[in-house]
């Protein structure tokens, strides 16, 4: 049997699916497939959310350590500059 191509073939396919689509896509087996597919999708979403949370927590830790190190380096620089100013001071008695 040769199937019609083009607009007429699409029209016939639409008629067939319209008439038998409920039987094909509405059966118990089909519903089980839909449910299992949805469950897999939800599991995948949960895995992505969990990975995102772990990455975010790691990034926050790195950022906090970087900020603390920057502040420490700035404080050390200020202390070194203060010592230089006092060392260069000609007000020694």
N, C-alpha and C positions, 0 to 999 in steps of 0.2 A: 504494500500500500504506500502510495506516495502522498506526502503531506503538502498542502498548499502553502506557498510562501507569500510574504508580503502582507498587505492589509487584510486580505480575505482570510489568510491563515490565522492572523492575530484575532480576527473577529470570531472565527470558529473556536479557537482556543479559549477565548473569553466566554463564549456560550457554554462550552463544556465545563470550565471551572465554575461558572456561575451556577450551573445546574447541579454539579456533583461536588463542588468545593466544600460545602458543609459536611458532606459525608467523608471526604478525604481529610480535611483539616480539622474536623470537629470530633473525630473518634477518640476513644479512650487512649489508644496507643499514641496518637498525635499529641494529645494533652500531656501524656507522660513525658514525651520528648520535649515539649515546650517547657514543662516544669523543670526538668533536669538541666536544660540549657540555661534557664533563668538562674538556677542554683549555681551553676558554674560561673555565670557572669557575676553574681553577687560575691562568690568566693574570690574571684579575680579582683573585684573592686576592693574588697577588704584587704587583700594582700598589697595592693597598690597604696592604700591609705596607711597601712602599717609601715611600709617601706618609707613613705613620705615622712611619717612621724619620726622614725628613727633617724633619717637624714637631717630633718629639721633640728632634732635634739643635738645631734653631733655638730651641726653648723653653729648652733647657739653656744655650745661649749667652746668651740674654737674661737668664736667672736669674743666671748667673755675673757678668755685667756689673752687674746691679742690686745684687747683694751687695757687689761691689767698690766701687761708687759709694756705697752706704750706709755702708760702713766708712770710706771717705775722708771723707764728710761728718761722721761722728761724730768722727773724729780731728781734723778742722779745728775742730769745735765745742769739743772739749776743749782744744785749743791756745788758742783765743780766750778761753775761760774762764780758763785758767791765766794768760794775759797780763793779763786784767782783775784777777785777784787780785794779781799782782805790781805792777801799776800803782797799785792802790788801797792798797798796803801803806804804812804810815806809818813804816816802819823805814829810810827813806832817811837817809843820813848827810850 
